[in-house]
Amino acid sequence: MGFEAIAAEHHITMVENVARARALAKEVDIGKPAPTKWYQAVAEVLAMVYRLKKAG
């Protein structure tokens, strides 16, 4: 089962930004602080999550 199918099954909104996802995966370790150059990208993702959660 692919990411899209799992997301759809659990009613999870997906936004595709392949370049950003690849760059983050290459440069940021899970569980470690993101380098400052990625703060804006992380903030945009978190803002979207909060908006979706609020819209509920």
C-alpha positions, 0 to 999 in steps of 0.5 A, spaced: 500 500 500 502 506 498 503 513 501 497 516 498 492 510 499 494 510 507 493 517 507 486 517 504 484 511 508 486 515 514 483 522 512 490 525 512 491 531 507 497 530 503 501 536 499 506 534 494 513 538 494 518 533 491 524 537 491 523 540 499 521 533 501 528 530 498 532 536 501 529 535 508 530 527 508 537 528 505 539 534 510 535 533 516 535 527 521 528 525 524 528 526 532 534 532 531 533 539 530 532 542 523 538 546 521 536 554 521 536 554 513 530 549 514 526 553 519 521 557 514 520 550 511 518 547 517 514 553 519 510 552 513 508 545 514 506 546 522 502 552 520 498 548 515 497 542 520 494 547 525 490 550 520 487 543 518 486 541 525 483 548 527 478 547 520 477 540 523 
